[in-house]
Each structure stands twice: as C-alpha cells, then as structure tokens.
Amino acid sequence: MDCLGSDADCVEALHRLYHFLDGELTDETRLMIELHLDACGPCLDAFDFEMELRRVIASKCRDEIPAGLRERVAQAIEHEALEGS
C-alpha cells in the first residue's frame, strides 16, 4: 500500500506517533493521524512496529516482588498508622 498523502504528511504523522500512542493529542489531531495511517502503508507499518515493541517491553520488563515483601510493607504501614494515632 502506498501513501496517498504527501511526504510532509508522513513526516508529521511519524513525528506525532509517540504522542498518538500515549493518547496525548487533541481529538482533531488524533483523527488526522488515524486517517493518514489508514491510507499510508509505510506509516501504518511504523505504527504497528511501535505498538508491538511497546507490548513486548511491557510484558518483559516487569519486576517481580520478592515473597513476603508486600506483607512486610503492609505491616510497616500498619505499624506507622497505629503509632501515629
């Protein structure tokens, strides 16, 4: 699929891609980017890549809480709350 817009449209869409993904655009600008992505294969490919990259990072970059830590933190908070009252 080729782009139906101009190179300037692609530059603008790619420049705003991260803001688009983060939901930081106005409704009007979001719609403009969505319409561009619908018509432009190369920009849609870039969008798909960034979405997949975010998904992989989110699934792989999670710290596991050591066993018992959550309980110790809850006990410390409870202890502080009781001493403060």
MMTF fields as JSON, N, C-alpha, C and O atoms, coordinates in Angstrom:
{
  "mmtfVersion": "1.0.0",
  "mmtfProducer": "UNKNOWN",
  "numBonds": 339,
  "numAtoms": 340,
  "numGroups": 85,
  "numChains": 1,
  "numModels": 1,
  "chainsPerModel": [1],
  "groupsPerChain": [85],
  "chainIdList": ["A"],
  "bondAtomList": [4, 2, 8, 6, 12, 10, 16, 14, 20, 18, 24, 22, 28, 26, 32, 30, 36, 34, 40, 38, 44, 42, 48, 46, 52, 50, 56, 54, 60, 58, 64, 62, 68, 66, 72, 70, 76, 74, 80, 78, 84, 82, 88, 86, 92, 90, 96, 94, 100, 98, 104, 102, 108, 106, 112, 110, 116, 114, 120, 118, 124, 122, 128, 126, 132, 130, 136, 134, 140, 138, 144, 142, 148, 146, 152, 150, 156, 154, 160, 158, 164, 162, 168, 166, 172, 170, 176, 174, 180, 178, 184, 182, 188, 186, 192, 190, 196, 194, 200, 198, 204, 202, 208, 206, 212, 210, 216, 214, 220, 218, 224, 222, 228, 226, 232, 230, 236, 234, 240, 238, 244, 242, 248, 246, 252, 250, 256, 254, 260, 258, 264, 262, 268, 266, 272, 270, 276, 274, 280, 278, 284, 282, 288, 286, 292, 290, 296, 294, 300, 298, 304, 302, 308, 306, 312, 310, 316, 314, 320, 318, 324, 322, 328, 326, 332, 330, 336, 334],
  "bondOrderList": [1, 1, 1, 1, 1, 1, 1, 1, 1, 1, 1, 1, 1, 1, 1, 1, 1, 1, 1, 1, 1, 1, 1, 1, 1, 1, 1, 1, 1, 1, 1, 1, 1, 1, 1, 1, 1, 1, 1, 1, 1, 1, 1, 1, 1, 1, 1, 1, 1, 1, 1, 1, 1, 1, 1, 1, 1, 1, 1, 1, 1, 1, 1, 1, 1, 1, 1, 1, 1, 1, 1, 1, 1, 1, 1, 1, 1, 1, 1, 1, 1, 1, 1, 1],
  "groupList": [{"groupName": "MET", "atomNameList": ["N", "CA", "C", "O"], "elementList": ["N", "C", "C", "O"], "formalChargeList": [0, 0, 0, 0], "bondAtomList": [1, 0, 2, 1, 3, 2], "bondOrderList": [1, 1, 2], "singleLetterCode": "M", "chemCompType": "L-PEPTIDE LINKING"}, {"groupName": "ASP", "atomNameList": ["N", "CA", "C", "O"], "elementList": ["N", "C", "C", "O"], "formalChargeList": [0, 0, 0, 0], "bondAtomList": [1, 0, 2, 1, 3, 2], "bondOrderList": [1, 1, 2], "singleLetterCode": "D", "chemCompType": "L-PEPTIDE LINKING"}, {"groupName": "CYS", "atomNameList": ["N", "CA", "C", "O"], "elementList": ["N", "C", "C", "O"], "formalChargeList": [0, 0, 0, 0], "bondAtomList": [1, 0, 2, 1, 3, 2], "bondOrderList": [1, 1, 2], "singleLetterCode": "C", "chemCompType": "L-PEPTIDE LINKING"}, {"groupName": "LEU", "atomNameList": ["N", "CA", "C", "O"], "elementList": ["N", "C", "C", "O"], "formalChargeList": [0, 0, 0, 0], "bondAtomList": [1, 0, 2, 1, 3, 2], "bondOrderList": [1, 1, 2], "singleLetterCode": "L", "chemCompType": "L-PEPTIDE LINKING"}, {"groupName": "GLY", "atomNameList": ["N", "CA", "C", "O"], "elementList": ["N", "C", "C", "O"], "formalChargeList": [0, 0, 0, 0], "bondAtomList": [1, 0, 2, 1, 3, 2], "bondOrderList": [1, 1, 2], "singleLetterCode": "G", "chemCompType": "PEPTIDE LINKING"}, {"groupName": "SER", "atomNameList": ["N", "CA", "C", "O"], "elementList": ["N", "C", "C", "O"], "formalChargeList": [0, 0, 0, 0], "bondAtomList": [1, 0, 2, 1, 3, 2], "bondOrderList": [1, 1, 2], "singleLetterCode": "S", "chemCompType": "L-PEPTIDE LINKING"}, {"groupName": "ALA", "atomNameList": ["N", "CA", "C", "O"], "elementList": ["N", "C", "C", "O"], "formalChargeList": [0, 0, 0, 0], "bondAtomList": [1, 0, 2, 1, 3, 2], "bondOrderList": [1, 1, 2], "singleLetterCode": "A", "chemCompType": "L-PEPTIDE LINKING"}, {"groupName": "VAL", "atomNameList": ["N", "CA", "C", "O"], "elementList": ["N", "C", "C", "O"], "formalChargeList": [0, 0, 0, 0], "bondAtomList": [1, 0, 2, 1, 3, 2], "bondOrderList": [1, 1, 2], "singleLetterCode": "V", "chemCompType": "L-PEPTIDE LINKING"}, {"groupName": "GLU", "atomNameList": ["N", "CA", "C", "O"], "elementList": ["N", "C", "C", "O"], "formalChargeList": [0, 0, 0, 0], "bondAtomList": [1, 0, 2, 1, 3, 2], "bondOrderList": [1, 1, 2], "singleLetterCode": "E", "chemCompType": "L-PEPTIDE LINKING"}, {"groupName": "HIS", "atomNameList": ["N", "CA", "C", "O"], "elementList": ["N", "C", "C", "O"], "formalChargeList": [0, 0, 0, 0], "bondAtomList": [1, 0, 2, 1, 3, 2], "bondOrderList": [1, 1, 2], "singleLetterCode": "H", "chemCompType": "L-PEPTIDE LINKING"}, {"groupName": "ARG", "atomNameList": ["N", "CA", "C", "O"], "elementList": ["N", "C", "C", "O"], "formalChargeList": [0, 0, 0, 0], "bondAtomList": [1, 0, 2, 1, 3, 2], "bondOrderList": [1, 1, 2], "singleLetterCode": "R", "chemCompType": "L-PEPTIDE LINKING"}, {"groupName": "TYR", "atomNameList": ["N", "CA", "C", "O"], "elementList": ["N", "C", "C", "O"], "formalChargeList": [0, 0, 0, 0], "bondAtomList": [1, 0, 2, 1, 3, 2], "bondOrderList": [1, 1, 2], "singleLetterCode": "Y", "chemCompType": "L-PEPTIDE LINKING"}, {"groupName": "PHE", "atomNameList": ["N", "CA", "C", "O"], "elementList": ["N", "C", "C", "O"], "formalChargeList": [0, 0, 0, 0], "bondAtomList": [1, 0, 2, 1, 3, 2], "bondOrderList": [1, 1, 2], "singleLetterCode": "F", "chemCompType": "L-PEPTIDE LINKING"}, {"groupName": "THR", "atomNameList": ["N", "CA", "C", "O"], "elementList": ["N", "C", "C", "O"], "formalChargeList": [0, 0, 0, 0], "bondAtomList": [1, 0, 2, 1, 3, 2], "bondOrderList": [1, 1, 2], "singleLetterCode": "T", "chemCompType": "L-PEPTIDE LINKING"}, {"groupName": "ILE", "atomNameList": ["N", "CA", "C", "O"], "elementList": ["N", "C", "C", "O"], "formalChargeList": [0, 0, 0, 0], "bondAtomList": [1, 0, 2, 1, 3, 2], "bondOrderList": [1, 1, 2], "singleLetterCode": "I", "chemCompType": "L-PEPTIDE LINKING"}, {"groupName": "PRO", "atomNameList": ["N", "CA", "C", "O"], "elementList": ["N", "C", "C", "O"], "formalChargeList": [0, 0, 0, 0], "bondAtomList": [1, 0, 2, 1, 3, 2], "bondOrderList": [1, 1, 2], "singleLetterCode": "P", "chemCompType": "L-PEPTIDE LINKING"}, {"groupName": "LYS", "atomNameList": ["N", "CA", "C", "O"], "elementList": ["N", "C", "C", "O"], "formalChargeList": [0, 0, 0, 0], "bondAtomList": [1, 0, 2, 1, 3, 2], "bondOrderList": [1, 1, 2], "singleLetterCode": "K", "chemCompType": "L-PEPTIDE LINKING"}, {"groupName": "GLN", "atomNameList": ["N", "CA", "C", "O"], "elementList": ["N", "C", "C", "O"], "formalChargeList": [0, 0, 0, 0], "bondAtomList": [1, 0, 2, 1, 3, 2], "bondOrderList": [1, 1, 2], "singleLetterCode": "Q", "chemCompType": "L-PEPTIDE LINKING"}],
  "groupTypeList": [0, 1, 2, 3, 4, 5, 1, 6, 1, 2, 7, 8, 6, 3, 9, 10, 3, 11, 9, 12, 3, 1, 4, 8, 3, 13, 1, 8, 13, 10, 3, 0, 14, 8, 3, 9, 3, 1, 6, 2, 4, 15, 2, 3, 1, 6, 12, 1, 12, 8, 0, 8, 3, 10, 10, 7, 14, 6, 5, 16, 2, 10, 1, 8, 14, 15, 6, 4, 3, 10, 8, 10, 7, 6, 17, 6, 14, 8, 9, 8, 6, 3, 8, 4, 5],
  "groupIdList": [1, 2, 3, 4, 5, 6, 7, 8, 9, 10, 11, 12, 13, 14, 15, 16, 17, 18, 19, 20, 21, 22, 23, 24, 25, 26, 27, 28, 29, 30, 31, 32, 33, 34, 35, 36, 37, 38, 39, 40, 41, 42, 43, 44, 45, 46, 47, 48, 49, 50, 51, 52, 53, 54, 55, 56, 57, 58, 59, 60, 61, 62, 63, 64, 65, 66, 67, 68, 69, 70, 71, 72, 73, 74, 75, 76, 77, 78, 79, 80, 81, 82, 83, 84, 85],
  "secStructList": [7, 7, 7, 1, 1, 7, 2, 2, 2, 2, 2, 2, 2, 2, 2, 6, 2, 2, 2, 2, 2, 6, 6, 7, 1, 7, 2, 2, 2, 2, 2, 2, 2, 2, 2, 2, 2, 2, 2, 7, 2, 2, 2, 2, 2, 2, 2, 2, 2, 2, 2, 2, 2, 2, 2, 2, 2, 2, 2, 2, 7, 7, 7, 7, 7, 7, 6, 6, 2, 2, 2, 2, 2, 2, 2, 2, 2, 2, 2, 2, 2, 2, 2, 2, 7],
  "xCoordList": [0.847, 0.0, 0.898, 1.793, 0.669, 1.426, 0.683, -0.518, 1.417, 0.834, 0.071, 0.56, -1.124, -1.922, -1.651, -2.063, -0.966, -0.656, 0.716, 1.344, 1.161, 2.488, 3.535, 3.213, 4.805, 5.891, 5.76, 6.096, 5.274, 5.083, 4.062, 4.212, 3.012, 2.012, 2.647, 2.345, 3.537, 4.215, 5.141, 5.173, 5.876, 6.785, 5.986, 6.38, 4.873, 4.022, 3.438, 3.441, 2.945, 2.349, 3.389, 3.119, 4.565, 5.609, 6.135, 6.493, 6.182, 6.627, 5.669, 6.097, 4.4, 3.393, 3.02, 2.13, 3.688, 3.314, 3.361, 2.436, 4.414, 4.515, 3.434, 2.881, 3.133, 2.054, 0.711, -0.157, 0.559, -0.656, -0.797, -1.858, 0.276, 0.239, 0.003, -0.607, 0.482, 0.324, -1.0, -1.284, -1.815, -3.105, -2.974, -3.813, -1.933, -1.646, -2.041, -1.589, -2.864, -3.245, -4.695, -5.496, -5.01, -6.402, -7.188, -6.604, -8.488, -9.329, -9.126, -9.079, -9.008, -8.824, -7.506, -7.47, -6.426, -5.122, -5.096, -4.503, -5.733, -5.826, -6.516, -6.064, -7.615, -8.367, -7.512, -7.531, -6.767, -5.893, -4.858, -4.605, -4.265, -3.262, -3.917, -3.366, -5.086, -5.788, -6.095, -5.895, -6.581, -6.885, -5.622, -5.641, -4.536, -3.275, -2.817, -2.408, -2.883, -2.458, -3.313, -2.809, -4.6, -5.491, -5.092, -5.328, -4.49, -4.173, -2.698, -2.334, -1.85, -0.407, 0.216, 0.392, 0.541, 1.13, 2.428, 2.571, 3.387, 4.653, 4.468, 5.117, 3.602, 3.361, 2.607, 2.86, 1.687, 0.969, 1.932, 1.806, 2.896, 3.915, 4.718, 5.012, 5.07, 5.806, 4.958, 5.464, 3.679, 2.745, 2.668, 2.768, 2.489, 2.401, 3.666, 3.6, 4.825, 6.097, 6.165, 6.532, 5.818, 5.881, 4.904, 5.223, 3.722, 2.74, 3.272, 3.154, 3.854, 4.398, 5.579, 5.71, 6.435, 7.576, 7.105, 7.651, 6.113, 5.565, 4.983, 5.143, 4.308, 3.708, 4.795, 4.673, 5.85, 6.94, 7.637, 7.912, 7.919, 8.574, 7.711, 8.213, 6.415, 5.515, 5.451, 5.339, 5.521, 5.414, 6.728, 6.711, 7.855, 9.158, 9.799, 10.651, 9.41, 10.079, 9.239, 8.808, 9.024, 8.264, 9.128, 9.673, 9.243, 9.981, 9.027, 7.886, 9.507, 8.704, 9.032, 10.193, 8.0, 8.168, 8.573, 7.889, 9.678, 10.104, 9.024, 8.273, 8.97, 7.978, 8.097, 9.201, 7.005, 6.984, 7.171, 6.828, 7.709, 7.955, 6.656, 6.568, 5.662, 4.377, 3.798, 3.275, 3.899, 3.389, 4.171, 3.578, 5.506, 6.327, 6.016, 5.977, 5.798, 5.467, 4.109, 3.949, 3.134, 1.806, 1.89, 1.227, 2.692, 2.852, 3.52, 3.126, 4.515, 5.193, 4.237, 4.263, 3.403, 2.425, 1.421, 1.078, 0.952, 0.002, 0.632, -0.011, 1.885, 2.601, 2.716, 2.475, 3.08, 3.201, 1.846, 1.761, 0.799, -0.537, -0.985, -1.599, -0.677, -1.058, -0.267, -0.816, 1.003, 1.821, 1.423, 1.556, 0.939, 0.567, -0.782, -1.087, -1.609, -2.933, -2.967, -4.021],
  "yCoordList": [-1.165, 0.0, 1.236, 1.354, 2.128, 3.37, 4.464, 4.366, 5.496, 6.63, 7.499, 7.793, 7.904, 8.788, 10.252, 11.13, 10.525, 11.904, 12.309, 11.612, 13.446, 13.931, 13.45, 12.925, 13.644, 13.311, 14.107, 13.612, 15.333, 16.172, 15.545, 15.622, 14.918, 14.237, 13.087, 12.87, 12.348, 11.221, 11.726, 11.16, 12.767, 13.32, 13.757, 13.486, 14.427, 14.894, 13.705, 13.708, 12.698, 11.536, 10.799, 10.428, 10.591, 9.879, 10.712, 10.17, 12.027, 12.915, 12.831, 12.916, 12.667, 12.644, 11.234, 11.063, 10.232, 8.849, 8.521, 7.899, 8.926, 8.616, 9.339, 8.778, 10.567, 11.3, 10.62, 10.553, 10.121, 9.389, 8.144, 7.892, 7.376, 6.138, 6.401, 5.583, 7.533, 7.882, 8.59, 8.92, 8.83, 9.49, 10.958, 11.497, 11.606, 12.995, 14.009, 15.152, 13.622, 14.534, 14.963, 14.297, 16.08, 16.516, 15.542, 14.811, 15.535, 14.652, 14.929, 14.002, 16.198, 16.573, 16.039, 15.505, 16.185, 15.706, 14.19, 13.603, 13.545, 12.079, 11.577, 10.621, 12.228, 11.836, 12.018, 11.172, 13.115, 13.369, 12.246, 11.763, 11.834, 10.769, 9.443, 8.688, 9.149, 7.904, 7.815, 6.768, 8.909, 8.926, 8.706, 7.994, 9.314, 9.131, 7.678, 7.092, 7.094, 5.701, 4.745, 3.749, 5.052, 4.219, 4.232, 3.262, 5.329, 5.495, 5.258, 5.209, 5.11, 5.078, 3.812, 3.693, 2.885, 1.617, 1.766, 1.155, 2.559, 2.691, 3.274, 2.827, 4.25, 4.825, 3.837, 3.759, 3.086, 2.07, 0.988, 0.484, 0.629, -0.339, 0.186, -0.561, 1.468, 2.075, 2.049, 1.758, 2.35, 2.316, 0.902, 0.714, -0.086, -1.479, -1.91, -2.59, -1.512, -1.841, -1.249, -1.942, 0.017, 0.677, 0.048, -0.098, -0.322, -0.976, -2.323, -2.653, -3.096, -4.4, -4.238, -4.995, -3.27, -3.006, -2.655, -3.16, -1.808, -1.447, -2.667, -2.826, -3.526, -4.723, -5.643, -6.164, -5.842, -6.716, -6.137, -6.857, -4.855, -4.217, -4.332, -4.643, -4.083, -4.16, -5.571, -5.749, -6.57, -7.942, -8.462, -9.338, -7.949, -8.45, -7.634, -8.143, -6.41, -5.517, -5.339, -4.235, -6.42, -6.374, -6.936, -8.034, -6.177, -6.661, -7.479, -7.082, -8.607, -9.418, -9.024, -8.82, -8.922, -8.562, -9.821, -10.842, -9.754, -10.931, -11.367, -10.55, -12.671, -13.236, -12.564, -12.401, -12.187, -11.6, -10.098, -9.474, -9.491, -8.054, -7.269, -6.325, -7.664, -6.962, -7.014, -6.021, -8.171, -8.328, -7.461, -6.823, -7.433, -6.611, -5.126, -4.381, -4.699, -3.292, -2.973, -1.936, -3.857, -3.638, -3.576, -2.746, -4.44, -4.42, -3.128, -2.557, -2.661, -1.412, -0.231, 0.654, -0.207, 0.874, 0.82, 1.851, -0.37, -0.526, -0.089, 0.584, -0.469, -0.086, 1.433, 2.009, 2.072, 3.545, 4.2, 5.201, 3.646, 4.207, 4.105, 5.029, 2.982, 2.788, 3.717, 4.248, 3.91, 4.802, 6.256, 7.055, 6.609, 7.984, 8.391, 9.583, 7.419, 7.794, 8.037, 8.36],
  "zCoordList": [0.0, 0.0, 0.0, 0.837, -0.909, -0.981, -0.232, 0.019, 0.113, 0.822, -0.165, -1.256, 0.222, -0.623, -0.316, -1.075, 0.783, 1.163, 0.664, -0.133, 1.151, 0.756, 1.749, 2.815, 1.371, 2.297, 3.584, 4.66, 3.48, 4.669, 5.608, 6.828, 5.046, 5.873, 6.645, 7.819, 5.968, 6.616, 7.724, 8.817, 7.447, 8.459, 9.678, 10.812, 9.451, 10.56, 11.332, 12.563, 10.624, 11.279, 12.118, 13.26, 11.559, 12.299, 13.462, 14.507, 13.28, 14.356, 15.547, 16.698, 15.275, 16.344, 16.79, 17.623, 16.244, 16.525, 18.017, 18.538, 18.703, 20.137, 20.933, 21.878, 20.562, 21.237, 20.961, 21.832, 19.739, 19.368, 20.243, 20.812, 20.342, 21.125, 22.61, 23.3, 23.098, 24.506, 24.79, 25.941, 23.757, 23.942, 24.306, 25.029, 23.813, 24.191, 23.122, 23.173, 22.165, 21.09, 21.239, 21.896, 20.619, 20.591, 19.714, 18.914, 19.863, 19.055, 17.563, 16.755, 17.208, 15.808, 15.248, 14.14, 16.014, 15.559, 15.523, 14.618, 16.498, 16.505, 15.252, 14.621, 14.894, 13.705, 12.451, 11.556, 12.387, 11.248, 11.112, 10.008, 12.23, 12.206, 11.835, 11.034, 12.404, 12.084, 10.594, 9.977, 10.016, 8.59, 7.767, 6.763, 8.194, 7.478, 7.571, 6.568, 8.764, 8.934, 8.097, 7.578, 7.969, 7.153, 5.68, 4.96, 5.236, 3.816, 3.49, 2.315, 4.496, 4.249, 4.828, 6.04, 3.966, 4.393, 5.167, 6.226, 4.677, 5.416, 6.828, 7.774, 6.964, 8.296, 9.18, 10.382, 8.593, 9.355, 9.825, 10.941, 8.976, 9.39, 10.581, 11.514, 10.543, 11.661, 12.928, 14.012, 12.792, 13.914, 14.492, 15.705, 13.619, 14.076, 14.8, 15.823, 14.266, 14.906, 16.307, 17.256, 16.443, 17.754, 18.741, 19.921, 18.269, 19.148, 19.628, 20.808, 18.722, 19.096, 20.038, 21.0, 19.779, 20.652, 22.062, 23.042, 22.164, 23.484, 24.19, 25.4, 23.43, 24.024, 24.57, 25.679, 23.799, 24.23, 25.455, 26.415, 25.423, 26.564, 27.815, 28.896, 27.667, 28.819, 29.393, 30.606, 28.519, 29.017, 29.592, 30.457, 29.136, 29.571, 30.685, 31.414, 30.821, 31.774, 33.028, 33.36, 33.697, 34.945, 36.052, 35.942, 37.103, 38.264, 39.132, 39.369, 39.591, 40.491, 41.923, 42.278, 42.726, 44.129, 44.893, 44.815, 45.628, 46.404, 47.389, 47.922, 47.612, 48.536, 49.894, 50.415, 50.449, 51.781, 51.828, 52.833, 50.765, 50.794, 50.926, 51.71, 50.162, 50.22, 51.637, 52.144, 52.256, 53.62, 54.604, 55.474, 54.471, 55.367, 55.191, 56.171, 53.972, 53.724, 54.345, 54.99, 54.154, 54.741, 56.265, 56.887, 56.864, 58.323, 58.776, 59.793, 58.045, 58.408, 58.314, 59.17, 57.299, 57.155, 58.295, 58.873, 58.618, 59.715, 61.035, 61.84, 61.257, 62.479, 62.581, 63.642, 61.486, 61.476, 61.722, 62.434, 61.144, 61.327, 62.78, 63.312, 63.417, 64.818, 65.742, 66.708, 65.45, 66.277, 66.094, 67.022, 64.916, 64.629, 65.198, 65.252, 65.631, 66.127, 67.605, 68.153]
}
